């Protein structure tokens, strides 16, 4: 079984990614390795932030690690909030505040096209690699659903009527941006020998 650290404190993300990777992988969270600090995400891109987090764990704890960064890119907002999605309403704000700010800024927007983009960075003994996943959709005008996290209650993927927050986790995991990036990571990991 392949053991990897997923550089997150977010239990929702950990369980979502564990389900996508499947039984051949044992995922450890930052808490599992004794890393209680928040790793600064100071890069200007999703790729940069994901690499910062994965490098931090590899350099300071010695574990092979992958990290992700996800941005919601809204066409009518010039692809904002993008890399600032998790702190759109301010550094100390909760996801609810970010979502409310987004809805307020899009109140009169005719173009509601948006996409979620995830970049997963793997740092291990063989080097560094990035994997990307994208799902296109639209932002609706009011929240719906109680599953998921972040902007899930206001995002409807193309070809669907339900928001991510209205979908069963298994259904979301089949189509999500994070699922696509993690599947690409998993496909790569299956091609290399692990200790």
C-alpha positions as CSV (number, residue, x, y, z in Angstrom):
1,X,0.0,0.0,0.0
2,X,1.3,3.4,-1.0
3,X,1.5,5.9,1.9
4,X,1.4,9.6,1.1
5,X,0.7,12.8,3.0
6,X,-2.1,14.9,1.6
7,X,-1.1,18.4,2.8
8,X,-4.5,19.5,4.3
9,X,-6.2,20.1,7.6
10,X,-9.6,19.8,5.9
11,X,-11.3,16.5,6.8
12,X,-13.9,16.9,4.0
13,X,-11.1,17.1,1.4
14,X,-9.2,14.2,3.0
15,X,-12.2,11.9,2.9
16,X,-13.2,13.0,-0.7
17,X,-9.7,12.4,-2.0
18,X,-9.4,9.1,-0.1
19,X,-12.5,7.9,-1.8
20,X,-11.2,8.9,-5.2
21,X,-7.8,7.3,-4.8
22,X,-9.3,4.0,-3.5
23,X,-7.9,1.2,-1.4
24,X,-4.3,1.1,-2.7
25,X,-3.3,4.3,-0.9
26,X,-3.0,5.2,2.7
27,X,-3.4,8.9,3.1
28,X,-2.1,10.9,6.1
29,X,-3.2,14.4,6.9
30,X,-1.1,17.1,8.2
31,X,-2.5,16.4,11.7
32,X,-1.5,12.7,11.3
33,X,2.2,13.7,10.9
34,X,2.1,16.3,13.7
35,X,2.0,19.4,11.5
36,X,-0.5,21.7,13.1
37,X,0.6,24.9,11.4
38,X,-1.1,26.5,8.4
39,X,1.3,26.5,5.5
40,X,1.3,29.9,3.9
41,X,-0.2,30.1,0.4
42,X,1.7,33.1,-0.9
43,X,2.1,32.2,-4.5
44,X,0.3,34.0,-7.3
45,X,-1.0,30.8,-9.0
46,X,-2.7,27.6,-8.0
47,X,0.3,25.6,-9.1
48,X,2.6,27.7,-7.0
49,X,0.5,27.3,-3.9
50,X,0.2,23.6,-4.3
51,X,3.9,23.2,-4.7
52,X,4.6,25.4,-1.7
53,X,2.6,23.1,0.5
54,X,4.0,19.9,-0.8
55,X,7.6,21.1,-0.6
56,X,7.0,22.3,2.9
57,X,6.0,18.8,4.1
58,X,8.8,17.0,2.1
59,X,11.4,19.4,3.4
60,X,10.3,19.6,7.0
61,X,8.9,16.1,7.6
62,X,10.5,13.9,5.0
63,X,7.3,12.4,3.6
64,X,6.3,12.1,0.0
65,X,3.5,14.5,-0.2
66,X,0.9,16.0,-2.5
67,X,-1.1,19.2,-2.0
68,X,-3.8,20.9,-3.9
69,X,-5.0,24.3,-4.5
70,X,-8.4,25.1,-6.0
71,X,-9.8,28.2,-7.5
72,X,-13.3,29.2,-8.6
73,X,-12.9,31.2,-11.8
74,X,-15.9,33.3,-12.7
75,X,-16.0,34.7,-16.2
76,X,-17.9,38.0,-15.4
77,X,-15.4,38.7,-12.6
78,X,-12.3,38.4,-14.8
79,X,-11.7,34.9,-13.4
80,X,-11.9,36.0,-9.8
81,X,-11.8,34.9,-7.1
82,X,-9.3,32.4,-8.6
83,X,-6.2,31.8,-6.4
84,X,-7.9,33.9,-3.7
85,X,-11.1,31.7,-3.5
86,X,-10.5,30.5,0.1
87,X,-10.0,34.1,1.3
88,X,-12.1,36.1,-1.1
89,X,-13.9,37.9,1.7
90,X,-10.8,38.4,3.8
91,X,-8.0,36.4,5.4
92,X,-10.0,35.4,8.5
93,X,-13.4,34.8,6.7
94,X,-15.3,31.6,6.6
95,X,-16.5,29.9,3.4
96,X,-20.0,31.3,4.0
97,X,-18.7,34.9,3.8
98,X,-16.8,34.1,0.6
99,X,-20.0,32.7,-1.0
100,X,-22.1,35.7,0.1
101,X,-19.5,38.1,-1.3
102,X,-19.6,36.2,-4.6
103,X,-23.4,36.2,-4.8
104,X,-23.4,40.0,-4.0
105,X,-20.9,40.7,-6.7
106,X,-22.8,38.7,-9.3
107,X,-26.2,40.0,-8.3
108,X,-26.9,41.6,-11.8
109,X,-24.5,39.5,-13.8
110,X,-25.9,38.2,-17.1
111,X,-22.9,35.9,-17.7
112,X,-22.9,33.4,-14.9
113,X,-20.3,31.0,-16.5
114,X,-17.7,29.7,-14.0
115,X,-15.3,26.9,-13.6
116,X,-13.5,25.2,-10.8
117,X,-9.9,24.4,-11.4
118,X,-7.7,22.3,-9.1
119,X,-4.0,21.8,-9.4
120,X,-2.4,18.9,-7.4
121,X,1.3,19.0,-6.9
122,X,3.3,15.9,-6.0
123,X,6.7,16.2,-4.4
124,X,8.5,12.9,-3.8
125,X,12.0,11.4,-4.2
126,X,11.7,11.5,-8.0
127,X,11.0,15.2,-8.2
128,X,7.9,17.5,-8.6
129,X,4.9,17.1,-10.9
130,X,1.6,18.9,-11.3
131,X,-1.8,17.5,-12.3
132,X,-4.8,19.7,-13.3
133,X,-8.6,19.1,-13.2
134,X,-11.3,21.5,-14.5
135,X,-15.0,21.4,-14.4
136,X,-17.2,24.1,-16.2
137,X,-20.5,25.3,-14.9
138,X,-22.4,28.3,-13.7
139,X,-23.1,30.3,-10.6
140,X,-26.7,30.3,-9.5
141,X,-28.3,33.2,-7.7
142,X,-29.0,31.5,-4.3
143,X,-27.5,28.6,-2.4
144,X,-29.0,25.1,-2.6
145,X,-27.9,22.0,-0.8
146,X,-26.1,21.0,2.3
147,X,-23.3,18.7,1.2
148,X,-19.8,19.6,0.1
149,X,-18.0,22.8,1.2
150,X,-16.9,26.1,-0.1
151,X,-18.8,27.4,-3.1
152,X,-20.5,24.0,-3.7
153,X,-24.0,25.3,-2.9
154,X,-24.0,27.9,-5.7
155,X,-22.1,26.0,-8.4
156,X,-24.0,23.9,-11.0
157,X,-21.8,21.9,-13.3
158,X,-22.5,21.9,-17.1
159,X,-25.0,19.2,-18.0
160,X,-26.5,19.0,-14.5
161,X,-29.4,20.6,-12.6
162,X,-28.1,20.0,-9.1
163,X,-25.5,22.1,-7.3
164,X,-22.4,20.3,-6.0
165,X,-23.9,20.7,-2.5
166,X,-27.1,18.8,-3.7
167,X,-25.2,15.9,-5.1
168,X,-24.3,12.7,-3.2
169,X,-20.6,12.7,-2.5
170,X,-20.0,9.7,-4.8
171,X,-21.7,11.5,-7.7
172,X,-19.7,14.7,-7.2
173,X,-16.5,12.6,-6.9
174,X,-17.1,11.1,-10.3
175,X,-17.1,14.5,-12.1
176,X,-15.4,17.1,-10.0
177,X,-12.3,19.1,-10.8
178,X,-10.5,17.7,-7.8
179,X,-11.5,14.2,-8.8
180,X,-10.1,14.7,-12.3
181,X,-6.8,16.0,-10.9
182,X,-6.6,13.2,-8.3
183,X,-7.3,10.6,-11.0
184,X,-4.4,11.9,-13.0
185,X,-2.2,11.8,-9.9
186,X,-3.3,8.2,-9.2
187,X,-2.6,7.2,-12.8
188,X,0.9,8.6,-12.5
189,X,1.5,6.9,-9.1
190,X,0.5,3.5,-10.6
191,X,3.3,3.8,-13.2
192,X,6.2,4.2,-10.8
193,X,7.6,1.7,-8.2
194,X,7.1,2.7,-4.6
195,X,8.9,1.6,-1.5
